[in-house]
Amino acid sequence: MKLSGKHIVVGISGGIAAYKIPELIRLLVKAGAEVKVTTTPNALQFVTEMTLQTLSGSSVYSDVFASINAHATEHISLPEWADAMIVAPATANVLAKMANGIADDALTTTICSCVARKPMLIVPAMNDKMWENPATQQAINTIRSWEHITVLEPAEGPLACGTCGKGRMPEVEEIQEALEYILTPKTLNGKQVLITAGGTQEPIDPVRFISNYSTGKMGFALAQACARRGAEVTLVCGSVTAQLSNPFGSIRRIDALSAQAMYEVCTAEWPKADIGILCAAVADFTPAQQAAQKIKKQEGQTSLTLELSTTPDIAKALGETKQAHQRLIGFALETENEKENALRKLERKHLDAIVLNSLQDAGAGFGTDTNRVTIYSAEGRSIELPLQSKTDIASKILDSLI
């Protein structure tokens, strides 16, 4: 889900974490969103109005009665303009006011007219003792129960007062991810999605293995895209170096390093799934015997022969047991006869679609943040997606196939 063209109101209350909000505004604007800011008077003790205005490109609504306000009822016009509102940091004071419908400044009047009308992301941040206060917990539980409200839990860690506990505001990247989550239509709500990611490691001896260059970036992007759309994702990971950046939504990760281990997990999980997306680069061959001890090079030795045996075919096993309600999507990375090999795999493994990668394209394939793919469906359709981020590719795969 892109933020391009979205109208976002950022509400800031008077907590030390307000110093992080200019960076959040910068990220939202960079993502293409239009941002307007409203604050409590106390928030401007932590971050200047000039900074907020410069980064957002709009005047800041901080005084209900200011003559510079664009509208006489700015707290009404802002929610009408907005696609969503973020309140960050949401202090104990603002949470208490929200829960009780108190609206006595620019921020809380805007919140009061936005609640129950537009999606809102509430990001509490305060000292751990204040967070644990029964009144604060009662207020946040009340707010959680309202429609259109999403609460991003405080993080644990060092606090401004010098103690350590739960109360830190999550990093701004996580707030952006949560915003994208709440703005994404939940087209996969109630669906179970099985996704594989990364390469596999086929052990030679206790210290060596056969593997490939897969990092898991494409599989992680797909998992995140499915979770944003409301799916419950089971992510089966081989060897990965990518990070699942600030996942928001339901993603259950299972690590399965070898082809055999991944096969066992996938065949066990597949009957519960509605959709399977097999993005992992699974080894076709594995050493026939794993040495119990490290294989040592002998004096004068010039070569070593390894006997390899084939690994279980995960895609074929899932394709052959696919039920009428299930959809199975595979990936193919080829170096020659790309289309022919991909279409043969599509048919032989009973897939509903296959996504073809090519190592011939600069910026695509293993280890990159971008990709260029062609999608082939079992019905004979094909879609070429030009070079773009793997996040965008993941979203467009879902748009075209699910």
Beta strands, then each sheet from edge to edge (+ up, - down):
strand 1: 7-12
strand 2: 34-39
strand 3: 84-90
strand 4: 120-124
strand 5: 149-151
strand 6: 155-158
strand 7: 164-168
strand 8: 192-197
strand 9: 202-205
strand 10: 208-210
strand 11: 232-237
strand 12: 250-255
strand 13: 275-278
strand 14: 285-287
strand 15: 308-310
strand 16: 327-334
strand 17: 353-358
strand 18: 370-377
strand 19: 382-389
sheet 1: 2+ 1+ 3+ 4+ 5+
sheet 2: 6+ 7-
sheet 3: 12+ 11+ 8+ 13+ 16+ 17+ 18- 19+
sheet 4: 9+ 10-
sheet 5: 14+ 15-
end
